Amino acid sequence: MAALEAAKQGGDAAAVGNSARLVIAVGLRRWGEVQLEAQSPTEAIDAFRRSLDFEDAPAARLDLAVSYLAAKRLDEALSTATEILTANPGNAKGWYLQGRVWMEKKLYEHAIESFRHSLEIESTPGAMYWLGAALLQTKQPEQAKAIFQELLNQSTNRAWMHGRISAAYRDAQYTEDAARELRLAAQIDPALAHRSIGLPPSDSDLIFDDAGYWSTSKPANRVSPSADQRHKLQAELRKIVASALNDLGTAEARQQQFALALAHFHEAEGWQPDTPGLQRNIGIAAMRVSDYAEAVRTLQPVIAANPQDAVARAALGSAWFAVNHFAEAAKTLSPLGNSVLQHPEVAYALAESLVRINKYADATALLDRMANTQLSPQMLLLVAQAWSQMGVYPRAVEACHRALEADPELPTAHYLAGLALIRQDRAADATQEFRDELQLDPNNVEAQYNLAFVLLQQSQDEEAVGWLRKVLARNPEHAEANYELGKQLFRSGDAVDAIAYLEAAARLKPSFEPVHYQLQAAYRAAGRLEDADREAKIYRELKAKSRNITLPPPRAQGETSPQPN
């Protein structure tokens, strides 16, 4: 933790990340130990496994093997012990743990081999005891007796040791030997006669044995932490792990690793949600990975607690805008005042939100201020669309042309200018914009359609029909192109061919009144009177629902195409 604080003071993101990982790893291992003490091996397993993600420490693998063993997940315990020994055949604890697994599996010959390997590397009372127990299980009492005598010679608590040896004899069905050892224990310490020391070790004893706490001087009654002490330690560990995860995420965010940072922020939230700065960090990182709903969730309380946090306010407002909550976006961003102009994308989010909630005067004032700043060509196109939505089409055209001055080959700029010119009834000017767009992008279907549309307005029907056929060759499901082409064919006297296109338009846009009117006329001209009467009835019913037809504006890229009369 001291190294982490020093790294944070130094400002090196990589150093902060490395130190934070070590703090997290150690904190998780300590958490796992606490869970083992509380006899919650499953929770300990999760902690030790996660610890290994941050530091692949041999001690953590030993802890993990202990946890598997305590949870009776013997195959996983054996696999983990084998991994330890594969990496380091000289690991005495690894052999010891492997032997303990073999004991649990009742494969005592394997256990003897493992314990002997462990003792060759390091002589420990635990390995000696369990080797003796394994020898008893394989009916080698004399060898076991010699090992137990050596343990007694080393022990500073002979009464307790006799009790443990009694348990080994009892487990191997040597009842007389078990009784003898228990009597010897009671002779040294009469109080032991009233305890259950002769019983096999409990799961808690097994855990502490494997964790390395077992020794010849072990007291008969080990004192475990109280519930209050454990809870206090858990609270402190939660704080430490959450804080380090927050530091790690911050370092990763500084290195542009926003998705990874967000994952670690969320993990920190699971440990302690009220970690200082954490909710703000989650919100900012969520914005960088386009998780706008998450940004809204976390940044709302941040702004409520600190309304002056301009960065968080800008992020929250932008998130509201991204999820189409325009009133909330405008409410959140408006307090930023002119400072919003320092970030054009935020300024645009505010302007567009004001447009969407019909606050045109405020939107106009902001767009005017934006016009006096240096905007990218792409941002100018967004500004152009905002002007179009308010019906200020000359300003929309102006913004498009400014964008083209900066980047003459900017896609969609001519197209958007053309749409705005249509709304000003400047068909000839719009025609040139669409032609220029198609010079840059010959396959732009919407530019092709809108060029055909303005050509029809100028009675240049033959060229318009050619463009409409090109549109339908690329997109047969284009409703407006089907309608316009069908209508033109009918006007030129080709009712039969017109019907196919008008039927397609009616199928694609069944509530569009004019298509039913044109279709009934084409059916009637082709002698299909029953079909004509049906379409006429549909047309009258639609007309009755809406006496005044309000045509939508010509569509921008991806929006609905302009509707003909």
N, C-alpha and C positions, 0 to 999 in steps of 0.2 A: 504494500500500500504506500509505503514511503517512496519507493521507486516510481510508482504511478503519479504521485503528487509532484515529484521532481520533473517527470516527463511533461506533465501538464504545464508546469511553470516554464519549461523550455520551449513549448509551442511546437514541438516536432510531432506531427500526427502519427507517423509510423512508430515512433518511440512510445507514444501514448497507447497506441493499439497493442503493441507487444506487452507493455506493462499491465494493461487492463486484462489481457487474456490470462496472464499468470494469476492476477488477483481473483479472477472469476474461477479459474481452475482450482485454486486452493480453497476458495470459499465453498465451492460445490463439494469438494472432498470433505471438508469439515461438516457440511450439511449432511452428507451421506453418513458420516460417523455418528452424528447426533441421531439420525434415523435408526441406525443399528442399535445404539444404546436404548432407544425407545422401542426396540423390537419391531421395527417397521422395515424389513429388508427390501420389500418391493420399492418403496420410496427411495431407499438407499441406492438400489440398482440404477434408478433413473438419474440420480445425482452423479454417481460415479461415471456412468456412460457419457453423460453430458460433459463432465469434467474432462474426459479424454478428448473431446472435440476441441478444447482450448489448449490442452497440454497433454501430449502423449507420454505421461509419466509412468514408469514401471510401478511405483507405489499405488497409483490410481488403479492399475489393472489388478494388483493384489487385492485392493479394497473391493473391486468389482467381483473378483472370484469369491471373496469372503461373503459378499452379499448374496450371490447366487447360491452358495452353499447354505447360508442361513435360511433362504427362501425355499430350500429343497429343490431348486432347479439344477439338478446334478449334472445333466449333460452340458448345460451352459457353463457351469462352474468348471467342469473338466476341460471344456474347450478353451476357456480363458486361461486356466493354469497351463495348458499345453502351449498357448501363445506366449506366455511369459517365459517358459523354458526353451521354446524355439529361439526366442530372441536372446536369451541369456541362460545357457545350461548351468551356469554356476550360481543361480539364484536359489539359495537354501529355502526361503519362504515359499517359492514356487513349488519346489518338490514337496514341502510340508503340506501345502494346500492340496496338491494332487493326491497325496496320501490320504488326507482327510476325506476327499471325495470317494476314493476307493473304499474307505471304511464305510461310508454311508451306502455305497453300492454293494457292500458285503463281499467285495473282491479283495480278500485279505492278503493274498500272495502279492498282488500288485501294490497294495498299500505298504507291505514290508519293504519292497524294493524302493518305493518312493521315499519312505522315511529314512532308509539307510543312505540314499543319495543325499538327502538333506543333512544328515549328521556327518557325512564325509566332508561337507563344505563348512558346516557350522554346528557345533554341539549345543543344542538348546534343550531345556527341560521338556518343552511341549513335544518335540519330535521324539525324544526318548520315551516319554509316557505313552504316546500313541503307537510307537513301535512295539513296546511291551504289550499293549492291548491287542495289537494285530497278531503278535506271536501267540498269545493265549487263544485267539480265535482259530489259529492253525494248529492247536494242540502242541505247542512248544513251550510248556510252562517253565522249564528250567532256564531257558534263555530269557524269558520274560522276567523271572525272579531275579536274575542277575542285574538286569536293567533297572528294575524297581529298587533293588538294594543300592545301586549307584545313585539313583534319584534321592533316596532317603539320606544317603551320606552327604549329599550336596545341600539338602533342604535346611532352611532355618525355621521351618514350621512343619515339623515332622507329624504332628497330629493331623493337620490338614492333608498332608501327603498320604498318610495311611488311609485316610478316608477316600481319596481319589483312587488309590490302588485297589481298595475294596470294591469300588464301583466297576473297575476293569475286570476283576475276577468274577464279580456277580454277573456282568454282562456276558461273560464267556462260560457261564454255568459252573464255575468253580466255587460252589457255595461255601464249602468249609474254609477255603482260603479267604473268601470275601468276609466271612464272619470273623476270622482271625485278625484280619487287617482292621476291621471296625473296632474290635476289642482293644487292639493296640492303640488306636486313635483315642479311645475313651480313657485308657489308662493315663495317657499323657495329658488329656484335657477332658475331664469328666463331663463338661458341658456339651461336648460333641455327641454324647449318647442321646441327647434330646433333640438333635437336629437330623435332617434328612441327608446327611453327607454321604451316606452309603448308596444313595440313588444315582443312576446315570446322570451325567451333566445335562443341565437344561439347555434349551436353545440359546439363552442369554450367555451361559458359560461358553458354549461353543463359539459364539460370536467373539467374545473377548479373547478366547484362546487364539483364534485365527487372526485376530487383529494385532496379535503380538503382545498382549498385556499379561499373558500367563507366565508365571515364574515360580521358582522353588520357595520364594518368600511370600507368595500370595496369601493374604489373610483368609480365614475361613469365611468371613462375611464381607464381601466387597460392597462398598457404599456407592450406589449409583446416584447420578444427579437427581435432585428433586424435580418434580413437574414444573415448579416455578423457575428453577434454575435453567431447565431445558427450554422453557418458553422464552426466557430472556435471551438466551444464546441464539435461539432461532430468529428472534426479532432482530438481533444485531447482524446475523448472517444475511437475513433478507435485505437489510439496508446496505451491507457491503456489496453483495452480489448485484443488486439492482443498480447501485451507483457505478460500479465498474462496467456493467453492460451499457449503461448510458454513456459513459466515457468512451467505450469502444465504438458505439454507434456514432458518436460525435466525430471521432477520428476518421471513421470510414466515410462519413458524409463529407468531411473536408477533402477526402481523396476521391470524391465523386462516385462513391460506391453506395448509392442511395437505397437500392433495394436491400442490400445486406445490412445497411445501417438501420433501416426500418424494421427488419426482422429482429435485430438485437434490441432496439427500443421496445418492441412489443414483448420480447422476453423479459426485459427489465420491468415492464408494466405488470407482468405476471407475478413478479417477486414483490414489488412495492410500487403501486401506482402513483403515490404522492412523492416520488423521488424528485427533488428540485430540478426544474427545467425539463423534465421528461416529457410531459404532455406537449409542450411547445415543440420539442425536438421531433416527436412523432408527427405532429401536424405539418411541420416544414418538410420533413422527409416524405410524407405521404403526398404532398403537392408535387414533389420532384419525380415521383413515380406515377403520377396521375390518379392516385387513389383519393378522389375529391371528397367522397363521403366520410372517409376516415379523417381527412384534414378538418372537415366541419366538426366532427365529433370531438376532436381533441383541442381544437383552437378556440371553440366557443368559451369554455371556462377560462382559458388563458386571457382572452380579451376582457372577460367579465372581471377578472382579478386585476388586470393591468391595462386599462383602456389606452394608455400612452404607448404601448408596444406597437410601433408603426409597422415593423416587419411582419409580425404575426397578424396584424389587422389586414395588411395587404394580401397575405396568403389566405386568410379566412374569406375575405371578400371575393377573391379570385375563385376560391373553391365553391362558394355559393353560386357564383356566375356559371361555373362549369357544370353544376347540377341543375341549372335552369331555375334557381330561386332568385329571380332578378330583384325583387323588392328587398330581400335580405342582403343581396350583394350591394345594392345602392346604399342601404342604411349603414352597412359596415364600412364601405369605402369612402363615403362622402366626408367623414371627419378628417380624412387625410388632407383635404384642401388642395392647394397648388402643389404640394409635395408629390401628389400622385403623378405629376407630369415627369418626374424623374424616372419613372418606369412606364414606358408607353403601353406595354401589355396590360398593366393594371389600369392605366387611364382608359384604355379602350374598354376593358371589362366594365368600368363604371359608366362610361358613355353609353355603351350598348344596353346596360341594365336600365339606365334612365329612359332610353328609347322604348324598351319593352314594357315599362310601367307608365308610358305616355307622359313622361315629364320632359317634353320636347324642348322647353325653354332652357332647362338646366343642361340637357344633353347638347344643345346647340352651343351654349356658352363654353362647355368643356371642349367640344370639338374645335371651336374657334381657337381656344388656347393651345390645343394640340397642333393646330396648323402652323403655329409659330415656333414649333420645336423641330428638331431633326428626327424624322421618322423613316424607318426602313420602307422599301417599296412594298413589302408584304403587309406592313402595318397600314400603309396608305390605302391598300385595297380593302382592309377591314373598315377603315374610316369611310371609304366610299360606300360600302354596303350600309353603314349606319346612316349616312345622309340619304340614301335611297329609301330606307325604311321609313324615314320621316317625310318622304316626298320632296326633299330638297335636291332635285335631280341635277341642276347645274353644278352644285358643289360636289356631287358624286362624280360627275364627269371630270371636274377639275382635279379631284384627288387621284383618279385613274391616270390622268395625263401627267401629273407630278410623278407618279410611280414609274411611268414609262420613260420620263426624262432621265430618271436614275438608272433604269434597266429597260432598254428598248425591247428586250426579248422576254419580258416578264409574262408568263402565262396568265390568262383570264382577265388581264387589265383591259384590253380592247373589248372583250366580251362584256364585262360589267359596264363599261362606258356605253356600249351599244344598247344594253337594256335600259339604262337611264335615258338615253336619247329617244328610244321608242316612247317612253312615258312623256316626253316633251313633244311628241308628234314630229320628230325630226328624222323621218324614215331614211332620207338620203344620207345624212350623216351617220346614222346607225348602220346603214349598209356598208359603208367604208370600214367602220370599226370591226364588223363581223368578218369582212374580207381580210383585214389585217390579222385578226385572231387566227383565221384559218391558214394564213401564211406561216404562222408560228406552230400551229397544231392542226394539221389537215384532217385529223380524225376526231376532232371535237364535234360530237353529234349535236350538242345543244347550240353551238355556234352555227352549224349547218342549218338546223331547224329555224333559228331566229333570222338567219339571212334569208331563207325562203319566205318567212313571215313578212319581213319588210319589203322584199321584192314584190310580193302579192299586193301590198299596200300601194306600191308604185305601178301596178298593172304590168309588171314584168313577169307574166304568168309562165311563159315557157321555161325561163331559167329557174323560176321558183319550183316548178314541178320536177325539174332535174335534181335540185337539191333535196326535195322531199323524198324522191326515190332513193337517193344516197342514204338519207337518214334511216329509212325503213330497211334498206339492205343491211345496215349494221345493227339496227334495233327494230325488229318487226313489231314489238310491243309498245312502240311510242304512240300513245293515244292521240296527241295533238297532230302529229304528222299524218297518221291515218285519216283523221278527220279532214285536214286541209287538202290532202291529195284526193280523197273521195269527193269533197265538195267541188274541187276544180275539174275533176273528170266529169262530174254530173253537169257542170256548167258548160263544158265543151261538148255535151251531147252523148257522152259514153256512160249511160246509166248503169249498164250491166257491170262494167269494171268498177264503177264508183261504189256499187253496193258492197262489194267485198271489203273495201277499206272502211266504209261507214259502219258496216257490221262489226268490224274489229274495234273501231273507236267506241261503239256503243257497249261492246263487251268490256272494254278496258275502263270506260268512264260512264257507267249506266245512268248516273244522275245528271249528266251534262245535257241540258235541254236542247241546244241547237243540233246536236247530232241526231236526235230522234226526229226533229223537223226535217232535216236534210234527207234522212233515211226514208221517211214516209213519202217524200216527194220522189225519190229515186225508185222506190218500189212501185209507186203509182205510174211513173213513166215506163217502167218495165212490164206493166200489166199485172203486177202482183198485188191485187187490190186488198185481199184479206190481210196480207202483211202490212200494207200501207195503212189500213184502218187501225191495226194494232199499235203501230208506232205513233200514229196521230193521237190515239187515246193516251199513250204514255206521255207524249209531249204535253197534252192538255193537263194531265194530272200533275206533272212537274211544274207547269206554269202556274197552276192554281196555288201551289205551295209557296211560290216565290214570284210575285208579279213583276218585281223589278230585278233584272239580272245584273248582279255586280260582278264584273270580271276581275279576277286577281291580276296583279301586275305581272309583267314578263318575268320568268323565273331566272334567278341566279343559278350558278352551277349547282346541280343537285336538287333544285326546287322545281315547282310545277311550271310547265311551259306557259307562255302567254296564250290566252284563249281568243279565238276568233269570234266575230259576230255571226 
